[in-house]
Amino acid sequence: MATAETEAQAIDWLAKHKGEWDLAVVDLFLKEGHGLGVLEWALGREPRQRVVVLTNSATEAMRTASKQAGADAIFDKSTELEEFFAYCLNVHRPPQSPA
């Protein structure tokens, strides 16, 4: 697990650990750079790797921009934390078959 305060730090860590991570959680607003740049860099990730946005600015425009930049999901920090945690817990769990 790692954290980054800037776009460059995030991309550097992801690049150095290419293929080794399962889930990247990206905020759109960083101390330097932007989360959209991290999302765009991560477009070359492996199919099993997921990138989600967790932000205070989950407007429709930001949701659209995040999806276009490669986000698998977008969550609002103030209203969608339960959904975010559920996503994280189930990101690689195979679907359950009906009983």
QUIHUVEN-V666598 format. One record per backbone hydrogen bond with DSSP energy under -0.5 kcal/mol. CO is the residue of the C=O (numbers start at 1). NH is the residue of the N-H. Records with the same first field share a line. If there is no record, write none. Layout:
CO: NH + NH
This chain:
5: 31 + 32
6: 10
7: 11
8: 12
9: 13
10: 14
11: 15
12: 16
13: 17
15: 18
17: 20 + 21
22: 50
24: 26 + 52
26: 54
28: 30 + 35
32: 7
33: 30
34: 37 + 38
35: 39
36: 40
37: 41
38: 42
40: 43
41: 44
42: 45
46: 49
50: 24
51: 72 + 73
52: 26
53: 75
55: 77
57: 59
59: 63
60: 64
61: 65
62: 66
63: 67
64: 68
65: 69
66: 70 + 71
67: 70
73: 53
75: 55
76: 80
80: 84
81: 85
82: 86
83: 87
84: 88
85: 89
86: 90
87: 91
90: 93
